[in-house]
Amino acid sequence: MTMAPVTANRTTLAGVSAVMRHEFRVRLRTGRWRVLLALWFLLVGGLTALLAWAAYSVEELDRRGVPVFGGLMMLLMSLSMLVVPALAGQSINGDRERGVLATLQVTLLTPTEIALGKLAAAWGVSLVFLLVAMPMAISTLFMGGVGAARLGVTVLVVAVLLGVVAAIAQCWSALMVRTGMSAVLSYLSVFALTVGTLVAFGLALPSTRSVHEVTERVPDYGAVLDGLEGGEEPDFSTVPRTTRTETREEVRPEKVWWLLAPNPYVILADAAPQKQRALEFEAQGEGERGSVDPLGAIAGAVRDARDPHSSVGSSILDDSQRAQSPVWPWGLAFDALLGVGAVAITIRRLRTPTKKLARGVRVA
């Protein structure tokens, strides 16, 4: 192992850079990365072609890029979530098993520099995979319906979320002795953020159910029909109103919407810039069809869950009257704090000297 010398007065940024360069050299020492990147490019390209072919028959020509872009970003997020834990889930305990970590710890490098340098390397490699997929994402701009702002913001959100997952995986690598256990826990953490939040929301939703009586004034069309004589046309211009009281059962998802906020797919979909959302199917003329937008559909469902007026039994309001509050700032802030906490734990675990070592852990 060869590293640039680090002096006592070297800045933290220089130390992080030294560790990052070392990690890159170790990861890129063999030619397997070229093969992996080539396979990744072919996989993402093939999926994009399939999405474009599927959108050809279900979408208008000037908006064909919308479903392709939405589907591609969801698939890209899913594939990246499988790659990142493998990159960062063994970065610390793997070096500890090989006796490399102790060599770093006895240098003038601080635990913060080691942790951030390794994180930057794992995050950087994951961004290379994202960069390789950019030609396919950019191609959706020429299919219609996707703007440069939507592409840029969405890619930026994916990059940030990959950094959060890398930090969590590295934290498990610092906490666990065995690389296999840290890899499993890293994937379980990804599962908890994606599927687990949906399960938690579904389980919590019945607890918001309530039954109450509602009294309202409604048109009495029966009174108009009862007063008709044979062959007479009903006149609904002046319909009398009557008071009606009924028992309604109401579910209040706005009480538990926050359980969905940390979900990476929810953050991705809700953060994507889009025009003011209308109803899924408006009054359509002959030959018109509703647009298929995976990201817009997810964003609309989550914002409706946060909107108290969307509950069952609530009065139906026009979309312009609804408070469509965004969800992604809360989710992204939570995930970012989760990543910062994971980095803090990693730094703490890298501090030396260590009073007690786990059984089977080698120092050098």
C-alpha positions as a Markdown table, in Angstrom:
| # | Residue | x | y | z |
|---|---|---|---|---|
| 1 | Met | 0.0 | 0.0 | 0.0 |
| 2 | Thr | 1.4 | 3.4 | -1.0 |
| 3 | Met | -0.1 | 6.6 | 0.2 |
| 4 | Ala | 1.0 | 10.2 | 0.0 |
| 5 | Pro | 2.6 | 11.3 | 3.2 |
| 6 | Val | 0.4 | 13.2 | 5.6 |
| 7 | Thr | 2.0 | 15.8 | 7.8 |
| 8 | Ala | 0.7 | 16.9 | 11.2 |
| 9 | Asn | -0.5 | 20.2 | 9.9 |
| 10 | Arg | -2.3 | 18.8 | 6.8 |
| 11 | Thr | -5.9 | 19.9 | 6.6 |
| 12 | Thr | -8.8 | 17.6 | 7.0 |
| 13 | Leu | -9.7 | 18.0 | 3.3 |
| 14 | Ala | -6.2 | 16.8 | 2.3 |
| 15 | Gly | -6.5 | 13.8 | 4.6 |
| 16 | Val | -9.9 | 12.9 | 3.2 |
| 17 | Ser | -8.5 | 13.2 | -0.3 |
| 18 | Ala | -5.6 | 10.9 | 0.5 |
| 19 | Val | -7.8 | 8.2 | 1.9 |
| 20 | Met | -10.2 | 8.6 | -1.1 |
| 21 | Arg | -7.4 | 8.3 | -3.6 |
| 22 | His | -6.1 | 5.2 | -1.9 |
| 23 | Glu | -9.6 | 3.6 | -1.9 |
| 24 | Phe | -10.0 | 4.4 | -5.6 |
| 25 | Arg | -6.7 | 2.7 | -6.4 |
| 26 | Val | -7.7 | -0.4 | -4.4 |
| 27 | Arg | -11.1 | -0.6 | -6.0 |
| 28 | Leu | -9.9 | 0.0 | -9.6 |
| 29 | Arg | -6.8 | -2.1 | -9.4 |
| 30 | Thr | -8.3 | -4.9 | -11.4 |
| 31 | Gly | -10.1 | -4.7 | -14.7 |
| 32 | Arg | -13.4 | -6.1 | -13.4 |
| 33 | Trp | -14.8 | -2.6 | -13.0 |
| 34 | Arg | -14.7 | -2.1 | -16.7 |
| 35 | Val | -16.7 | -5.2 | -17.2 |
| 36 | Leu | -19.2 | -4.2 | -14.5 |
| 37 | Leu | -19.7 | -0.7 | -16.0 |
| 38 | Ala | -20.2 | -2.2 | -19.5 |
| 39 | Leu | -22.8 | -4.6 | -18.2 |
| 40 | Trp | -24.5 | -1.8 | -16.3 |
| 41 | Phe | -24.6 | 0.3 | -19.4 |
| 42 | Leu | -26.1 | -2.5 | -21.4 |
| 43 | Leu | -28.6 | -3.3 | -18.7 |
| 44 | Val | -29.8 | 0.3 | -18.3 |
| 45 | Gly | -29.9 | 0.8 | -22.1 |
| 46 | Gly | -32.0 | -2.4 | -22.5 |
| 47 | Leu | -34.4 | -1.3 | -19.9 |
| 48 | Thr | -34.7 | 2.1 | -21.5 |
| 49 | Ala | -35.4 | 0.6 | -24.9 |
| 50 | Leu | -38.2 | -1.6 | -23.3 |
| 51 | Leu | -39.8 | 1.4 | -21.6 |
| 52 | Ala | -39.7 | 3.4 | -24.8 |
| 53 | Trp | -41.3 | 0.5 | -26.8 |
| 54 | Ala | -44.0 | 0.2 | -24.1 |
| 55 | Ala | -44.7 | 3.9 | -24.1 |
| 56 | Tyr | -45.0 | 4.0 | -27.9 |
| 57 | Ser | -48.5 | 2.5 | -27.8 |
| 58 | Val | -49.9 | 4.1 | -24.6 |
| 59 | Glu | -48.7 | 7.7 | -24.7 |
| 60 | Glu | -49.1 | 10.8 | -26.9 |
| 61 | Leu | -46.2 | 11.5 | -29.2 |
| 62 | Asp | -45.3 | 14.8 | -27.5 |
| 63 | Arg | -45.3 | 13.3 | -24.0 |
| 64 | Arg | -43.7 | 9.9 | -24.7 |
| 65 | Gly | -40.7 | 10.7 | -22.6 |
| 66 | Val | -42.7 | 11.1 | -19.4 |
| 67 | Pro | -43.4 | 7.4 | -18.7 |
| 68 | Val | -40.0 | 6.4 | -20.0 |
| 69 | Phe | -38.2 | 8.9 | -17.7 |
| 70 | Gly | -40.3 | 8.0 | -14.7 |
| 71 | Gly | -39.9 | 4.3 | -15.2 |
| 72 | Leu | -36.2 | 4.7 | -15.9 |
| 73 | Met | -35.5 | 6.7 | -12.7 |
| 74 | Met | -37.4 | 4.3 | -10.6 |
| 75 | Leu | -35.5 | 1.3 | -12.1 |
| 76 | Leu | -32.2 | 3.2 | -11.7 |
| 77 | Met | -32.9 | 3.9 | -8.1 |
| 78 | Ser | -33.7 | 0.2 | -7.5 |
| 79 | Leu | -30.6 | -1.0 | -9.2 |
| 80 | Ser | -28.4 | 1.5 | -7.4 |
| 81 | Met | -29.8 | 0.5 | -4.1 |
| 82 | Leu | -28.5 | -3.0 | -4.8 |
| 83 | Val | -25.0 | -1.8 | -5.8 |
| 84 | Val | -24.3 | 0.8 | -3.1 |
| 85 | Pro | -24.4 | -1.6 | -0.1 |
| 86 | Ala | -22.0 | -3.9 | -1.8 |
| 87 | Leu | -19.6 | -0.9 | -2.3 |
| 88 | Ala | -19.7 | 0.4 | 1.3 |
| 89 | Gly | -20.8 | -2.5 | 3.4 |
| 90 | Gln | -17.3 | -4.0 | 3.7 |
| 91 | Ser | -15.2 | -0.9 | 3.5 |
| 92 | Ile | -14.1 | -0.9 | 7.2 |
| 93 | Asn | -14.4 | -4.5 | 8.5 |
| 94 | Gly | -13.0 | -5.7 | 5.2 |
| 95 | Asp | -9.8 | -3.6 | 5.7 |
| 96 | Arg | -9.8 | -4.7 | 9.4 |
| 97 | Glu | -9.8 | -8.4 | 8.4 |
| 98 | Arg | -6.9 | -7.7 | 5.9 |
| 99 | Gly | -4.9 | -5.7 | 8.4 |
| 100 | Val | -5.1 | -2.6 | 6.3 |
| 101 | Leu | -7.2 | -0.5 | 8.7 |
| 102 | Ala | -4.7 | -0.5 | 11.5 |
| 103 | Thr | -2.0 | 0.8 | 9.1 |
| 104 | Leu | -4.3 | 3.8 | 8.4 |
| 105 | Gln | -5.1 | 4.3 | 12.1 |
| 106 | Val | -1.4 | 4.6 | 13.1 |
| 107 | Thr | -0.7 | 7.4 | 10.6 |
| 108 | Leu | -1.5 | 11.0 | 11.3 |
| 109 | Leu | -4.9 | 10.5 | 9.7 |
| 110 | Thr | -7.8 | 11.2 | 12.0 |
| 111 | Pro | -10.8 | 8.9 | 12.4 |
| 112 | Thr | -12.9 | 11.7 | 10.6 |
| 113 | Glu | -10.6 | 11.7 | 7.6 |
| 114 | Ile | -10.6 | 7.9 | 7.4 |
| 115 | Ala | -14.4 | 7.7 | 7.6 |
| 116 | Leu | -15.1 | 10.6 | 5.2 |
| 117 | Gly | -12.4 | 9.4 | 2.7 |
| 118 | Lys | -13.8 | 5.9 | 2.6 |
| 119 | Leu | -17.4 | 7.3 | 2.3 |
| 120 | Ala | -16.4 | 9.6 | -0.5 |
| 121 | Ala | -14.8 | 6.8 | -2.4 |
| 122 | Ala | -17.8 | 4.5 | -2.1 |
| 123 | Trp | -20.2 | 7.4 | -2.9 |
| 124 | Gly | -18.0 | 8.4 | -5.9 |
| 125 | Val | -18.0 | 4.9 | -7.4 |
| 126 | Ser | -21.8 | 4.8 | -7.1 |
| 127 | Leu | -22.0 | 8.2 | -8.9 |
| 128 | Val | -19.9 | 6.7 | -11.7 |
| 129 | Phe | -22.6 | 4.1 | -12.2 |
| 130 | Leu | -25.2 | 6.9 | -12.2 |
| 131 | Leu | -23.1 | 8.9 | -14.7 |
| 132 | Val | -22.9 | 5.9 | -17.0 |
| 133 | Ala | -26.7 | 5.8 | -17.1 |
| 134 | Met | -27.0 | 9.5 | -18.0 |
| 135 | Pro | -27.1 | 9.0 | -21.8 |
| 136 | Met | -30.3 | 7.0 | -21.4 |
| 137 | Ala | -31.8 | 9.6 | -19.1 |
| 138 | Ile | -30.9 | 12.5 | -21.4 |
| 139 | Ser | -32.4 | 10.7 | -24.3 |
| 140 | Thr | -35.8 | 11.1 | -22.7 |
| 141 | Leu | -35.5 | 14.9 | -23.2 |
| 142 | Phe | -35.9 | 14.2 | -27.0 |
| 143 | Met | -39.0 | 12.0 | -26.5 |
| 144 | Gly | -41.2 | 14.9 | -25.3 |
| 145 | Gly | -42.7 | 15.9 | -22.0 |
| 146 | Val | -39.5 | 16.0 | -19.9 |
| 147 | Gly | -37.7 | 19.2 | -19.2 |
| 148 | Ala | -34.1 | 19.8 | -18.3 |
| 149 | Ala | -35.1 | 21.0 | -14.8 |
| 150 | Arg | -36.9 | 17.8 | -14.0 |
| 151 | Leu | -34.0 | 15.7 | -15.2 |
| 152 | Gly | -31.4 | 17.7 | -13.2 |
| 153 | Val | -33.4 | 17.8 | -10.0 |
| 154 | Thr | -34.2 | 14.1 | -10.1 |
| 155 | Val | -30.6 | 13.1 | -10.8 |
| 156 | Leu | -29.4 | 15.3 | -7.9 |
| 157 | Val | -31.9 | 13.7 | -5.5 |
| 158 | Val | -30.8 | 10.2 | -6.6 |
| 159 | Ala | -27.2 | 11.2 | -6.0 |
| 160 | Val | -28.0 | 12.4 | -2.5 |
| 161 | Leu | -29.9 | 9.3 | -1.6 |
| 162 | Leu | -27.1 | 7.1 | -2.8 |
| 163 | Gly | -24.8 | 9.0 | -0.4 |
| 164 | Val | -27.2 | 8.3 | 2.5 |
| 165 | Val | -27.3 | 4.6 | 1.7 |
| 166 | Ala | -23.5 | 4.5 | 1.4 |
| 167 | Ala | -23.2 | 6.2 | 4.8 |
| 168 | Ile | -25.6 | 3.7 | 6.4 |
| 169 | Ala | -23.8 | 0.7 | 4.8 |
| 170 | Gln | -20.4 | 2.0 | 6.0 |
| 171 | Cys | -21.8 | 2.4 | 9.5 |
| 172 | Trp | -22.7 | -1.2 | 9.6 |
| 173 | Ser | -19.3 | -2.1 | 8.3 |
| 174 | Ala | -17.8 | -0.2 | 11.3 |
| 175 | Leu | -20.2 | -1.8 | 13.8 |
| 176 | Met | -20.0 | -5.4 | 12.6 |
| 177 | Val | -17.0 | -7.7 | 12.8 |
| 178 | Arg | -17.9 | -9.9 | 9.8 |
| 179 | Thr | -18.3 | -8.5 | 6.3 |
| 180 | Gly | -21.2 | -10.9 | 5.6 |
| 181 | Met | -23.2 | -9.6 | 8.6 |
| 182 | Ser | -22.6 | -6.0 | 7.7 |
| 183 | Ala | -23.7 | -6.6 | 4.1 |
| 184 | Val | -26.9 | -8.3 | 5.2 |
| 185 | Leu | -27.7 | -5.5 | 7.6 |
| 186 | Ser | -27.0 | -2.9 | 4.9 |
| 187 | Tyr | -29.6 | -4.5 | 2.6 |
| 188 | Leu | -32.0 | -4.8 | 5.5 |
| 189 | Ser | -31.7 | -1.1 | 6.1 |
| 190 | Val | -32.5 | -0.4 | 2.4 |
| 191 | Phe | -35.5 | -2.7 | 2.7 |
| 192 | Ala | -36.7 | -0.9 | 5.8 |
| 193 | Leu | -36.5 | 2.5 | 4.0 |
| 194 | Thr | -38.3 | 1.3 | 0.9 |
| 195 | Val | -40.7 | -1.6 | 1.7 |
| 196 | Gly | -40.7 | -1.1 | 5.5 |
| 197 | Thr | -42.1 | 2.4 | 5.4 |
| 198 | Leu | -45.0 | 1.3 | 3.2 |
| 199 | Val | -45.7 | -1.6 | 5.5 |
| 200 | Ala | -45.6 | 0.7 | 8.5 |
| 201 | Phe | -48.0 | 3.2 | 6.8 |
| 202 | Gly | -50.4 | 0.4 | 5.9 |
| 203 | Leu | -50.4 | -1.0 | 9.5 |
| 204 | Ala | -50.8 | 2.4 | 11.0 |
| 205 | Leu | -53.7 | 3.5 | 8.7 |
| 206 | Pro | -56.4 | 1.5 | 10.4 |
| 207 | Ser | -55.6 | 3.2 | 13.7 |
| 208 | Thr | -56.7 | 6.5 | 12.3 |
| 209 | Arg | -60.2 | 5.2 | 11.5 |
| 210 | Ser | -63.1 | 7.0 | 13.2 |
| 211 | Val | -66.9 | 6.8 | 13.1 |
| 212 | His | -69.0 | 10.0 | 13.5 |
| 213 | Glu | -72.4 | 11.4 | 12.5 |
| 214 | Val | -72.6 | 14.0 | 9.8 |
| 215 | Thr | -75.6 | 16.3 | 9.3 |
| 216 | Glu | -75.9 | 18.1 | 6.0 |
| 217 | Arg | -78.4 | 19.8 | 3.7 |
| 218 | Val | -78.9 | 17.8 | 0.5 |
| 219 | Pro | -81.2 | 18.2 | -2.5 |
| 220 | Asp | -84.5 | 16.3 | -2.2 |
| 221 | Tyr | -85.0 | 15.0 | -5.8 |
| 222 | Gly | -87.6 | 12.5 | -4.5 |
| 223 | Ala | -90.0 | 15.4 | -3.5 |
| 224 | Val | -89.9 | 16.6 | -7.1 |
| 225 | Leu | -90.6 | 13.2 | -8.6 |
| 226 | Asp | -93.4 | 12.4 | -6.1 |
| 227 | Gly | -95.3 | 15.5 | -7.2 |
| 228 | Leu | -95.4 | 14.6 | -10.9 |
| 229 | Glu | -98.5 | 13.6 | -12.6 |
| 230 | Gly | -98.7 | 11.2 | -15.5 |
| 231 | Gly | -96.5 | 12.3 | -18.5 |
| 232 | Glu | -95.3 | 15.5 | -16.8 |
| 233 | Glu | -91.6 | 16.3 | -17.2 |
| 234 | Pro | -89.7 | 16.9 | -13.9 |
| 235 | Asp | -88.4 | 20.4 | -13.2 |
| 236 | Phe | -85.1 | 20.3 | -11.4 |
| 237 | Ser | -84.4 | 24.0 | -11.6 |
| 238 | Thr | -85.8 | 24.5 | -8.1 |
| 239 | Val | -85.1 | 21.4 | -6.0 |
| 240 | Pro | -86.0 | 21.6 | -2.3 |
| 241 | Arg | -83.4 | 20.7 | 0.3 |
| 242 | Thr | -83.8 | 18.4 | 3.3 |
| 243 | Thr | -81.7 | 17.7 | 6.3 |
| 244 | Arg | -80.0 | 14.3 | 6.4 |
| 245 | Thr | -78.0 | 12.7 | 9.2 |
| 246 | Glu | -75.8 | 9.7 | 8.5 |
| 247 | Thr | -73.0 | 7.8 | 10.2 |
| 248 | Arg | -69.7 | 7.9 | 8.3 |
| 249 | Glu | -66.5 | 5.9 | 8.8 |
| 250 | Glu | -63.5 | 8.0 | 8.0 |
| 251 | Val | -59.8 | 7.2 | 7.5 |
| 252 | Arg | -57.3 | 10.0 | 8.3 |
| 253 | Pro | -54.1 | 9.2 | 6.4 |
| 254 | Glu | -52.9 | 12.8 | 7.1 |
| 255 | Lys | -52.1 | 11.6 | 10.7 |
| 256 | Val | -49.6 | 9.0 | 9.6 |
| 257 | Trp | -48.3 | 10.4 | 6.2 |
| 258 | Trp | -44.9 | 11.0 | 7.8 |
| 259 | Leu | -44.2 | 7.3 | 7.8 |
| 260 | Leu | -44.0 | 7.5 | 4.0 |
| 261 | Ala | -41.7 | 10.6 | 3.9 |
| 262 | Pro | -38.3 | 8.8 | 4.4 |
| 263 | Asn | -39.1 | 6.4 | 1.5 |
| 264 | Pro | -36.5 | 7.1 | -1.3 |
| 265 | Tyr | -39.0 | 6.5 | -4.0 |
| 266 | Val | -41.4 | 9.0 | -2.4 |
| 267 | Ile | -38.7 | 11.6 | -2.1 |
| 268 | Leu | -37.6 | 11.0 | -5.7 |
| 269 | Ala | -41.1 | 11.3 | -7.1 |
| 270 | Asp | -42.3 | 14.2 | -5.0 |
| 271 | Ala | -39.1 | 16.2 | -5.6 |
| 272 | Ala | -39.4 | 15.9 | -9.4 |
| 273 | Pro | -40.6 | 19.3 | -10.8 |
| 274 | Gln | -44.0 | 19.0 | -12.5 |
| 275 | Lys | -46.8 | 21.1 | -13.6 |
| 276 | Gln | -49.8 | 21.8 | -11.3 |
| 277 | Arg | -51.4 | 18.4 | -11.0 |
| 278 | Ala | -54.9 | 17.9 | -12.2 |
| 279 | Leu | -57.3 | 15.0 | -11.7 |
| 280 | Glu | -56.1 | 11.7 | -13.2 |
| 281 | Phe | -58.9 | 11.6 | -15.7 |
| 282 | Glu | -60.5 | 14.9 | -16.7 |
| 283 | Ala | -63.5 | 15.3 | -18.9 |
| 284 | Gln | -61.8 | 14.1 | -22.1 |
| 285 | Gly | -62.8 | 14.7 | -25.7 |
| 286 | Glu | -62.8 | 12.1 | -28.3 |
| 287 | Gly | -59.4 | 10.5 | -28.9 |
| 288 | Glu | -57.8 | 12.1 | -25.8 |
| 289 | Arg | -56.1 | 10.0 | -23.1 |
| 290 | Gly | -54.7 | 10.6 | -19.7 |
| 291 | Ser | -50.9 | 10.8 | -19.4 |
| 292 | Val | -49.0 | 8.0 | -17.8 |
| 293 | Asp | -46.5 | 9.5 | -15.3 |
| 294 | Pro | -45.1 | 7.1 | -12.6 |
| 295 | Leu | -43.4 | 9.9 | -10.7 |
| 296 | Gly | -46.4 | 12.1 | -10.8 |
| 297 | Ala | -48.8 | 9.3 | -9.7 |
| 298 | Ile | -46.6 | 8.5 | -6.6 |
| 299 | Ala | -46.3 | 12.2 | -5.8 |
| 300 | Gly | -50.0 | 12.8 | -6.1 |
| 301 | Ala | -50.9 | 9.8 | -3.9 |
| 302 | Val | -48.5 | 10.9 | -1.1 |
| 303 | Arg | -49.6 | 14.5 | -1.2 |
| 304 | Asp | -53.2 | 13.4 | -1.1 |
| 305 | Ala | -52.3 | 11.3 | 2.0 |
| 306 | Arg | -51.0 | 14.5 | 3.7 |
| 307 | Asp | -54.1 | 16.5 | 2.6 |
| 308 | Pro | -56.9 | 16.3 | 5.2 |
| 309 | His | -59.5 | 17.0 | 2.5 |
| 310 | Ser | -58.7 | 13.8 | 0.7 |
| 311 | Ser | -59.9 | 11.5 | 3.5 |
| 312 | Val | -62.9 | 9.3 | 2.9 |
| 313 | Gly | -66.1 | 11.1 | 3.9 |
| 314 | Ser | -64.6 | 14.6 | 3.6 |
| 315 | Ser | -66.0 | 17.1 | 1.2 |
| 316 | Ile | -64.6 | 17.0 | -2.3 |
| 317 | Leu | -62.8 | 20.1 | -3.2 |
| 318 | Asp | -61.4 | 21.4 | -6.4 |
| 319 | Asp | -57.7 | 20.8 | -6.9 |
| 320 | Ser | -57.0 | 24.5 | -6.8 |
| 321 | Gln | -58.5 | 24.6 | -3.3 |
| 322 | Arg | -56.4 | 21.8 | -1.8 |
| 323 | Ala | -53.3 | 22.4 | 0.1 |
| 324 | Gln | -50.9 | 20.2 | -1.8 |
| 325 | Ser | -48.0 | 20.5 | 0.6 |
| 326 | Pro | -44.8 | 18.8 | -0.5 |
| 327 | Val | -43.5 | 15.8 | 1.4 |
| 328 | Trp | -40.0 | 15.4 | 0.0 |
| 329 | Pro | -38.3 | 18.1 | 2.2 |
| 330 | Trp | -39.3 | 16.2 | 5.3 |
| 331 | Gly | -38.2 | 12.9 | 3.9 |
| 332 | Leu | -34.9 | 14.1 | 2.5 |
| 333 | Ala | -34.1 | 15.9 | 5.8 |
| 334 | Phe | -34.8 | 12.8 | 7.8 |
| 335 | Asp | -32.6 | 10.6 | 5.5 |
| 336 | Ala | -29.8 | 13.2 | 5.6 |
| 337 | Leu | -29.9 | 13.2 | 9.4 |
| 338 | Leu | -29.8 | 9.4 | 9.3 |
| 339 | Gly | -26.7 | 9.6 | 7.1 |
| 340 | Val | -25.0 | 12.2 | 9.3 |
| 341 | Gly | -25.7 | 10.0 | 12.3 |
| 342 | Ala | -24.3 | 7.0 | 10.6 |
| 343 | Val | -21.1 | 8.9 | 9.8 |
| 344 | Ala | -20.8 | 10.0 | 13.4 |
| 345 | Ile | -21.1 | 6.4 | 14.6 |
| 346 | Thr | -18.5 | 5.3 | 12.1 |
| 347 | Ile | -16.0 | 8.0 | 13.3 |
| 348 | Arg | -16.6 | 7.0 | 16.9 |
| 349 | Arg | -15.8 | 3.3 | 16.0 |
| 350 | Leu | -12.6 | 4.3 | 14.3 |
| 351 | Arg | -11.1 | 6.1 | 17.2 |
| 352 | Thr | -7.9 | 4.7 | 18.8 |
| 353 | Pro | -6.7 | 3.4 | 21.1 |
| 354 | Thr | -9.5 | 0.8 | 21.5 |
| 355 | Lys | -9.9 | -0.6 | 25.1 |
| 356 | Lys | -11.6 | -3.8 | 24.0 |
| 357 | Leu | -11.6 | -5.8 | 20.7 |
| 358 | Ala | -14.2 | -8.2 | 19.6 |
| 359 | Arg | -13.3 | -11.9 | 19.5 |
| 360 | Gly | -11.5 | -12.8 | 16.3 |
| 361 | Val | -10.6 | -9.2 | 15.3 |
| 362 | Arg | -7.0 | -8.7 | 14.2 |
| 363 | Val | -5.2 | -5.4 | 14.8 |
| 364 | Ala | -2.7 | -5.6 | 11.9 |
